[in-house]
């Protein structure tokens, strides 16, 4: 099911729910219901486009009249730019299967995947909705947007489903933006607590798509349990330097650590890369109170989004990935959408509300690395070292430090 919201100012929101399945549609309805609250005021700034859904007493969802967005907007070639033909054929065969036992057996061939008779069409519709939104942002019809879609996508590899992901929505949208919309450079920012192994594998040797991920890594001992989710995986061939991983090796990191990542790594590379579009794999399982055991607040997600609007002329499109505690998820989505709706793009300073200032250890941008967790600082610095050969922003910063040190010695 798709709900399309057209905000009066800038953002378009796709709210998508699956047919009844183990990939819980309540995540989407929780976001929709939260945004619909009068005191939130988000819906007042949006135009609803589409049809409602009915819930019965058991929480299942009845589909009303719905245009098949996937068939209308995307063709096979759009999916084949990121997924191999054999895998897409396999999915198409599944879409005609009505036997749940057979679907369960097929799902067992993948890691953390569930199939229902509607899964493949749902996944295609999610990707198509994101591409439609991306097209309207790139054309200038909309300033930016948030696609609230399920199933998620960033774990889906060229020939493998995994981690609840069947089709890699953001990857399909990035390839669509290049091939169909004529863009030359796309930045993908992935702040989900899990590494987007699928997105990385799709663009690993592609210099036109810069993939940036900050996630729990634990030296490959955190889902998806891959060693190549670490900082030394920088890309291959002509794509070297265009794959950037910051992997946390412990839990509990919060606002200051993420602000440090943005200030010291992402925004530096982003300004040098000069993307024409920013796509965000917006998972919220790193949020305080969610299953990722991190402590990022909704206000922090809003500030991170605000900084991204300094890139690509503000053309930022977010797509929902993880986020499993519905009350936490809904508030985080609200914060990001509110940030997208703001007309003014502020400088990249991270200013908390007065009542939150006492919780922030670092209020100076100049010393943010010095006052964050030492383990997080090490992860950030390792990523910088791995990417110095590819990005002049890091080499110039090192040269400036050396020059400052020499001048200081001369004065003394």
VEXVO-151438 format. One record per residue (C-alpha): x, y, z. Coordinates in nm, 3 decimals. Layout:
{px=X; py=Y; pz=Z}
...
//
This chain:
{px=0.000; py=0.000; pz=0.000}
{px=0.127; py=0.345; pz=-0.079}
{px=0.039; py=0.679; pz=0.068}
{px=0.189; py=0.979; pz=-0.104}
{px=0.215; py=1.303; pz=0.089}
{px=0.291; py=1.626; pz=-0.095}
{px=0.405; py=1.889; pz=0.157}
{px=0.320; py=2.244; pz=0.062}
{px=0.680; py=2.355; pz=0.105}
{px=0.932; py=2.097; pz=0.001}
{px=0.913; py=1.733; pz=0.103}
{px=0.722; py=1.446; pz=-0.044}
{px=0.664; py=1.145; pz=0.178}
{px=0.577; py=0.797; pz=0.054}
{px=0.423; py=0.587; pz=0.329}
{px=0.415; py=0.227; pz=0.218}
{px=0.275; py=-0.078; pz=0.397}
{px=0.311; py=-0.443; pz=0.312}
{px=0.034; py=-0.691; pz=0.282}
{px=0.015; py=-0.907; pz=0.598}
{px=0.355; py=-1.069; pz=0.650}
{px=0.630; py=-1.116; pz=0.904}
{px=0.793; py=-0.795; pz=0.775}
{px=0.574; py=-0.592; pz=1.003}
{px=0.359; py=-0.324; pz=0.834}
{px=0.292; py=-0.173; pz=1.178}
{px=0.620; py=0.015; pz=1.144}
{px=0.466; py=0.215; pz=0.862}
{px=0.127; py=0.265; pz=1.022}
{px=0.298; py=0.385; pz=1.341}
{px=0.480; py=0.654; pz=1.144}
{px=0.167; py=0.753; pz=0.956}
{px=-0.043; py=0.772; pz=1.272}
{px=0.224; py=0.974; pz=1.453}
{px=0.259; py=1.225; pz=1.170}
{px=-0.120; py=1.259; pz=1.155}
{px=-0.139; py=1.393; pz=1.511}
{px=-0.261; py=1.753; pz=1.509}
{px=0.003; py=1.868; pz=1.754}
{px=0.276; py=1.740; pz=1.520}
{px=0.153; py=1.953; pz=1.232}
{px=0.330; py=1.758; pz=0.958}
{px=0.014; py=1.656; pz=0.773}
{px=-0.102; py=2.018; pz=0.767}
{px=0.200; py=2.094; pz=0.549}
{px=0.137; py=1.799; pz=0.317}
{px=-0.118; py=1.699; pz=0.056}
{px=-0.230; py=1.338; pz=0.085}
{px=-0.228; py=1.153; pz=-0.245}
{px=-0.353; py=0.796; pz=-0.261}
{px=-0.594; py=0.574; pz=-0.075}
{px=-0.638; py=0.480; pz=0.288}
{px=-0.612; py=0.126; pz=0.421}
{px=-0.847; py=-0.051; pz=0.658}
{px=-0.730; py=-0.243; pz=0.966}
{px=-0.936; py=-0.532; pz=1.094}
{px=-0.934; py=-0.645; pz=1.456}
{px=-0.633; py=-0.869; pz=1.396}
{px=-0.423; py=-0.588; pz=1.258}
{px=-0.422; py=-0.713; pz=0.898}
{px=-0.451; py=-0.460; pz=0.620}
{px=-0.701; py=-0.450; pz=0.335}
{px=-0.576; py=-0.308; pz=0.008}
{px=-0.804; py=-0.055; pz=-0.156}
{px=-0.770; py=0.082; pz=-0.509}
{px=-0.399; py=0.129; pz=-0.579}
{px=-0.209; py=0.205; pz=-0.897}
{px=0.075; py=-0.037; pz=-0.959}
{px=0.354; py=0.218; pz=-0.932}
{px=0.625; py=-0.038; pz=-1.013}
{px=0.466; py=-0.132; pz=-1.345}
{px=0.390; py=0.227; pz=-1.436}
{px=0.722; py=0.389; pz=-1.345}
{px=1.002; py=0.132; pz=-1.369}
{px=1.083; py=-0.139; pz=-1.620}
{px=1.299; py=-0.450; pz=-1.594}
{px=1.612; py=-0.263; pz=-1.696}
{px=1.584; py=-0.031; pz=-1.396}
{px=1.615; py=-0.329; pz=-1.161}
{px=1.880; py=-0.502; pz=-1.371}
{px=2.118; py=-0.209; pz=-1.333}
{px=2.181; py=-0.325; pz=-0.976}
{px=2.056; py=-0.685; pz=-0.959}
{px=2.170; py=-0.975; pz=-1.178}
{px=1.921; py=-1.129; pz=-1.426}
{px=1.912; py=-1.469; pz=-1.257}
{px=1.814; py=-1.316; pz=-0.923}
{px=1.538; py=-1.101; pz=-1.075}
{px=1.402; py=-1.405; pz=-1.261}
{px=1.399; py=-1.594; pz=-0.934}
{px=1.201; py=-1.314; pz=-0.770}
{px=0.957; py=-1.298; pz=-1.061}
{px=0.892; py=-1.670; pz=-1.026}
{px=0.827; py=-1.621; pz=-0.654}
{px=0.573; py=-1.349; pz=-0.729}
{px=0.344; py=-1.610; pz=-0.888}
{px=0.378; py=-1.859; pz=-0.603}
{px=0.081; py=-1.880; pz=-0.366}
{px=0.206; py=-2.171; pz=-0.154}
{px=0.347; py=-2.037; pz=0.173}
{px=0.537; py=-2.360; pz=0.241}
{px=0.731; py=-2.320; pz=-0.084}
{px=0.790; py=-1.953; pz=-0.007}
{px=0.925; py=-2.042; pz=0.337}
{px=1.165; py=-2.295; pz=0.184}
{px=1.286; py=-2.033; pz=-0.061}
{px=1.337; py=-1.781; pz=0.220}
{px=1.554; py=-2.033; pz=0.406}
{px=1.810; py=-2.000; pz=0.126}
{px=1.880; py=-1.642; pz=0.238}
{px=1.978; py=-1.473; pz=0.565}
{px=1.693; py=-1.316; pz=0.768}
{px=1.437; py=-1.312; pz=0.487}
{px=1.062; py=-1.374; pz=0.482}
{px=0.848; py=-1.422; pz=0.171}
{px=0.475; py=-1.394; pz=0.123}
{px=0.289; py=-1.402; pz=-0.211}
{px=0.301; py=-1.019; pz=-0.208}
{px=0.665; py=-0.966; pz=-0.111}
{px=0.815; py=-0.920; pz=-0.457}
{px=0.548; py=-0.680; pz=-0.579}
{px=0.580; py=-0.492; pz=-0.250}
{px=0.957; py=-0.464; pz=-0.291}
{px=0.926; py=-0.343; pz=-0.650}
{px=0.666; py=-0.088; pz=-0.550}
{px=0.889; py=0.042; pz=-0.271}
{px=1.180; py=0.090; pz=-0.512}
{px=0.956; py=0.250; pz=-0.772}
{px=0.809; py=0.491; pz=-0.518}
{px=1.158; py=0.602; pz=-0.420}
{px=1.258; py=0.648; pz=-0.785}
{px=0.946; py=0.852; pz=-0.855}
{px=1.025; py=1.077; pz=-0.560}
{px=1.389; py=1.106; pz=-0.670}
{px=1.280; py=1.208; pz=-1.019}
{px=1.063; py=1.489; pz=-0.885}
{px=1.342; py=1.617; pz=-0.662}
{px=1.603; py=1.607; pz=-0.939}
{px=1.366; py=1.786; pz=-1.178}
{px=1.318; py=2.066; pz=-0.925}
{px=0.947; py=1.999; pz=-0.880}
{px=1.028; py=1.922; pz=-0.515}
{px=1.316; py=2.043; pz=-0.301}
{px=1.376; py=1.715; pz=-0.118}
{px=1.181; py=1.421; pz=0.021}
{px=1.141; py=1.122; pz=0.250}
{px=1.021; py=0.784; pz=0.124}
{px=0.867; py=0.588; pz=0.410}
{px=0.876; py=0.248; pz=0.245}
{px=0.897; py=-0.121; pz=0.330}
{px=1.061; py=-0.358; pz=0.277}
{px=1.401; py=-0.196; pz=0.332}
{px=1.681; py=-0.244; pz=0.083}
{px=2.042; py=-0.179; pz=0.182}
{px=2.131; py=-0.543; pz=0.260}
{px=2.011; py=-0.669; pz=-0.080}
{px=2.314; py=-0.758; pz=-0.295}
{px=2.321; py=-0.799; pz=-0.674}
{px=2.214; py=-1.164; pz=-0.647}
{px=2.111; py=-1.210; pz=-0.283}
{px=1.830; py=-1.107; pz=-0.054}
{px=1.914; py=-1.061; pz=0.313}
{px=1.836; py=-0.874; pz=0.633}
{px=1.467; py=-0.825; pz=0.539}
{px=1.583; py=-0.667; pz=0.211}
{px=1.474; py=-0.804; pz=-0.127}
{px=1.545; py=-0.520; pz=-0.372}
{px=1.802; py=-0.252; pz=-0.293}
{px=1.578; py=0.056; pz=-0.308}
{px=1.849; py=0.320; pz=-0.270}
{px=2.079; py=0.147; pz=-0.519}
{px=1.798; py=0.127; pz=-0.776}
{px=1.730; py=0.498; pz=-0.720}
{px=2.098; py=0.594; pz=-0.753}
{px=2.135; py=0.400; pz=-1.079}
{px=1.804; py=0.544; pz=-1.199}
{px=1.928; py=0.896; pz=-1.127}
{px=2.242; py=0.837; pz=-1.330}
{px=2.097; py=0.654; pz=-1.628}
{px=1.747; py=0.798; pz=-1.659}
{px=1.790; py=1.143; pz=-1.503}
{px=2.137; py=1.219; pz=-1.635}
{px=2.321; py=1.281; pz=-1.309}
{px=2.695; py=1.226; pz=-1.297}
{px=2.756; py=1.203; pz=-0.921}
{px=2.537; py=1.064; pz=-0.643}
{px=2.621; py=1.045; pz=-0.273}
{px=2.460; py=0.770; pz=-0.064}
{px=2.471; py=0.824; pz=0.313}
{px=2.380; py=0.522; pz=0.526}
{px=2.330; py=0.590; pz=0.898}
{px=2.150; py=0.264; pz=0.977}
{px=2.320; py=0.086; pz=1.268}
{px=2.391; py=-0.209; pz=1.034}
{px=2.629; py=-0.187; pz=0.741}
{px=2.465; py=-0.169; pz=0.398}
{px=2.660; py=-0.457; pz=0.251}
{px=2.432; py=-0.474; pz=-0.051}
{px=2.478; py=-0.111; pz=-0.148}
{px=2.853; py=-0.139; pz=-0.099}
{px=2.882; py=-0.446; pz=-0.323}
{px=2.676; py=-0.285; pz=-0.600}
{px=2.887; py=0.031; pz=-0.627}
{px=3.227; py=-0.089; pz=-0.506}
{px=3.404; py=-0.009; pz=-0.834}
{px=3.186; py=0.284; pz=-0.941}
{px=3.336; py=0.635; pz=-0.903}
{px=3.005; py=0.803; pz=-0.989}
{px=2.839; py=0.682; pz=-0.667}
{px=3.004; py=0.757; pz=-0.334}
{px=2.881; py=0.522; pz=-0.062}
{px=2.929; py=0.640; pz=0.297}
{px=2.826; py=0.429; pz=0.597}
{px=2.857; py=0.472; pz=0.973}
{px=2.754; py=0.158; pz=1.159}
{px=2.837; py=-0.092; pz=1.431}
{px=3.114; py=-0.316; pz=1.303}
{px=3.290; py=-0.492; pz=1.593}
{px=3.559; py=-0.617; pz=1.356}
{px=3.304; py=-0.806; pz=1.152}
{px=3.119; py=-0.957; pz=1.448}
{px=2.802; py=-0.752; pz=1.413}
{px=2.530; py=-0.807; pz=1.153}
{px=2.578; py=-0.861; pz=0.860}
{px=2.897; py=-1.020; pz=1.004}
{px=3.130; py=-0.920; pz=0.722}
{px=3.491; py=-0.809; pz=0.761}
{px=3.467; py=-0.597; pz=0.447}
{px=3.236; py=-0.358; pz=0.632}
{px=3.547; py=-0.201; pz=0.786}
{px=3.749; py=0.110; pz=0.700}
{px=4.001; py=-0.065; pz=0.477}
{px=3.732; py=-0.142; pz=0.219}
{px=3.771; py=0.175; pz=0.015}
{px=3.650; py=0.055; pz=-0.325}
{px=3.817; py=-0.124; pz=-0.614}
{px=3.964; py=-0.020; pz=-0.948}
{px=3.832; py=0.321; pz=-1.057}
{px=3.600; py=0.316; pz=-0.755}
{px=3.888; py=0.331; pz=-0.506}
{px=3.819; py=0.602; pz=-0.250}
{px=3.445; py=0.609; pz=-0.319}
{px=3.348; py=0.358; pz=-0.051}
{px=3.378; py=0.502; pz=0.299}
{px=3.310; py=0.293; pz=0.611}
{px=3.323; py=0.414; pz=0.968}
{px=3.275; py=0.106; pz=1.181}
{px=3.207; py=0.131; pz=1.553}
{px=3.368; py=-0.144; pz=1.758}
{px=3.152; py=-0.100; pz=2.064}
{px=2.796; py=0.007; pz=2.145}
{px=2.661; py=0.313; pz=2.321}
{px=2.779; py=0.589; pz=2.087}
{px=2.554; py=0.890; pz=2.049}
{px=2.521; py=1.245; pz=1.924}
{px=2.877; py=1.367; pz=1.974}
{px=3.027; py=1.069; pz=1.792}
{px=2.792; py=1.114; pz=1.496}
{px=2.854; py=1.490; pz=1.486}
{px=3.227; py=1.414; pz=1.478}
{px=3.177; py=1.177; pz=1.184}
{px=2.988; py=1.443; pz=0.992}
{px=3.233; py=1.723; pz=1.074}
{px=3.561; py=1.538; pz=1.034}
{px=3.481; py=1.295; pz=0.753}
{px=3.150; py=1.303; pz=0.566}
{px=3.110; py=1.675; pz=0.501}
{px=3.474; py=1.712; pz=0.401}
{px=3.450; py=1.433; pz=0.145}
{px=3.103; py=1.546; pz=0.039}
{px=3.217; py=1.899; pz=-0.042}
{px=3.511; py=1.766; pz=-0.244}
{px=3.297; py=1.506; pz=-0.425}
{px=3.030; py=1.767; pz=-0.516}
{px=2.731; py=1.535; pz=-0.562}
{px=2.424; py=1.636; pz=-0.760}
{px=2.197; py=1.429; pz=-0.534}
{px=2.216; py=1.291; pz=-0.181}
{px=2.029; py=0.968; pz=-0.107}
{px=2.002; py=0.866; pz=0.258}
{px=1.955; py=0.508; pz=0.374}
{px=1.769; py=0.633; pz=0.678}
{px=1.762; py=0.354; pz=0.932}
{px=1.682; py=0.457; pz=1.288}
{px=1.800; py=0.152; pz=1.481}
{px=2.096; py=0.361; pz=1.608}
{px=1.845; py=0.580; pz=1.789}
{px=1.837; py=0.596; pz=2.166}
{px=1.591; py=0.330; pz=2.281}
{px=1.606; py=0.115; pz=1.969}
{px=1.764; py=-0.228; pz=1.926}
{px=2.099; py=-0.097; pz=1.797}
{px=2.216; py=-0.003; pz=2.149}
{px=2.333; py=0.341; pz=2.043}
{px=2.217; py=0.678; pz=2.175}
{px=2.145; py=0.903; pz=1.878}
{px=1.856; py=1.140; pz=1.952}
{px=1.585; py=1.256; pz=1.709}
{px=1.732; py=1.607; pz=1.732}
{px=2.068; py=1.471; pz=1.620}
{px=1.915; py=1.299; pz=1.316}
{px=1.752; py=1.633; pz=1.229}
{px=2.086; py=1.814; pz=1.254}
{px=2.264; py=1.552; pz=1.043}
{px=1.994; py=1.597; pz=0.778}
{px=2.029; py=1.973; pz=0.795}
{px=2.400; py=1.944; pz=0.721}
{px=2.337; py=1.718; pz=0.422}
{px=2.117; py=1.992; pz=0.275}
{px=2.438; py=2.194; pz=0.233}
{px=2.532; py=1.947; pz=-0.043}
{px=2.381; py=1.892; pz=-0.390}
{px=2.192; py=2.219; pz=-0.374}
{px=1.978; py=2.072; pz=-0.098}
{px=1.853; py=1.783; pz=-0.312}
{px=1.828; py=1.523; pz=-0.035}
{px=1.605; py=1.216; pz=-0.059}
{px=1.573; py=0.985; pz=0.243}
{px=1.448; py=0.626; pz=0.231}
{px=1.347; py=0.429; pz=0.538}
{px=1.568; py=0.133; pz=0.627}
{px=1.582; py=-0.007; pz=0.982}
{px=1.409; py=0.105; pz=1.299}
{px=1.223; py=-0.143; pz=1.514}
{px=1.083; py=0.029; pz=1.824}
{px=0.784; py=0.198; pz=1.669}
{px=0.751; py=0.483; pz=1.916}
{px=1.118; py=0.573; pz=1.870}
{px=1.104; py=0.528; pz=1.494}
{px=0.807; py=0.760; pz=1.448}
{px=0.965; py=1.048; pz=1.641}
{px=1.293; py=1.014; pz=1.449}
{px=1.113; py=1.022; pz=1.114}
{px=0.921; py=1.327; pz=1.229}
{px=1.245; py=1.506; pz=1.319}
{px=1.407; py=1.434; pz=0.983}
{px=1.099; py=1.538; pz=0.785}
{px=1.075; py=1.859; pz=0.989}
{px=1.437; py=1.930; pz=0.905}
{px=1.369; py=1.870; pz=0.536}
{px=1.072; py=2.107; pz=0.547}
{px=1.278; py=2.395; pz=0.680}
{px=1.347; py=2.650; pz=0.410}
{px=1.676; py=2.782; pz=0.541}
{px=1.993; py=2.576; pz=0.529}
{px=2.203; py=2.656; pz=0.832}
{px=2.577; py=2.627; pz=0.872}
{px=2.712; py=2.287; pz=0.971}
{px=2.715; py=2.368; pz=1.342}
{px=2.528; py=2.135; pz=1.568}
{px=2.335; py=2.338; pz=1.821}
{px=2.119; py=2.154; pz=2.070}
{px=1.825; py=2.297; pz=2.259}
{px=1.917; py=2.460; pz=2.588}
{px=1.783; py=2.172; pz=2.794}
{px=1.998; py=1.931; pz=2.592}
{px=2.322; py=2.127; pz=2.610}
{px=2.422; py=1.981; pz=2.944}
{px=2.406; py=1.634; pz=2.795}
{px=2.648; py=1.728; pz=2.518}
{px=3.013; py=1.697; pz=2.618}
{px=3.139; py=1.875; pz=2.309}
{px=3.008; py=2.220; pz=2.228}
{px=3.312; py=2.334; pz=2.033}
{px=3.362; py=2.212; pz=1.680}
{px=3.737; py=2.250; pz=1.717}
{px=3.780; py=1.991; pz=1.992}
{px=3.509; py=1.743; pz=1.900}
{px=3.751; py=1.456; pz=1.832}
{px=3.929; py=1.520; pz=2.159}
{px=3.621; py=1.483; pz=2.372}
{px=3.434; py=1.193; pz=2.212}
{px=3.480; py=0.832; pz=2.317}
{px=3.837; py=0.717; pz=2.253}
{px=3.725; py=0.403; pz=2.073}
{px=3.504; py=0.607; pz=1.841}
{px=3.788; py=0.851; pz=1.782}
{px=4.012; py=0.564; pz=1.678}
{px=3.751; py=0.439; pz=1.428}
{px=3.716; py=0.784; pz=1.273}
{px=4.090; py=0.837; pz=1.251}
{px=4.144; py=0.497; pz=1.090}
{px=3.893; py=0.579; pz=0.818}
{px=4.066; py=0.911; pz=0.756}
{px=4.403; py=0.736; pz=0.724}
{px=4.262; py=0.484; pz=0.478}
{px=4.123; py=0.763; pz=0.258}
{px=4.410; py=1.012; pz=0.264}
{px=4.543; py=0.878; pz=-0.069}
{px=4.210; py=0.956; pz=-0.236}
{px=4.088; py=1.284; pz=-0.085}
{px=4.286; py=1.607; pz=-0.081}
{px=4.077; py=1.740; pz=0.208}
{px=4.252; py=1.498; pz=0.444}
{px=4.598; py=1.557; pz=0.297}
{px=4.554; py=1.934; pz=0.314}
{px=4.442; py=1.911; pz=0.676}
{px=4.751; py=1.710; pz=0.763}
{px=4.975; py=1.961; pz=0.584}
{px=4.811; py=2.248; pz=0.772}
{px=4.877; py=2.072; pz=1.103}
{px=5.243; py=2.029; pz=1.014}
{px=5.275; py=2.391; pz=0.904}
{px=5.111; py=2.511; pz=1.225}
{px=5.347; py=2.297; pz=1.431}
{px=5.652; py=2.436; pz=1.250}
{px=5.532; py=2.794; pz=1.298}
{px=5.470; py=2.731; pz=1.665}
{px=5.823; py=2.595; pz=1.705}
{px=5.968; py=2.901; pz=1.532}
{px=5.780; py=3.135; pz=1.766}
{px=5.911; py=2.950; pz=2.069}
//
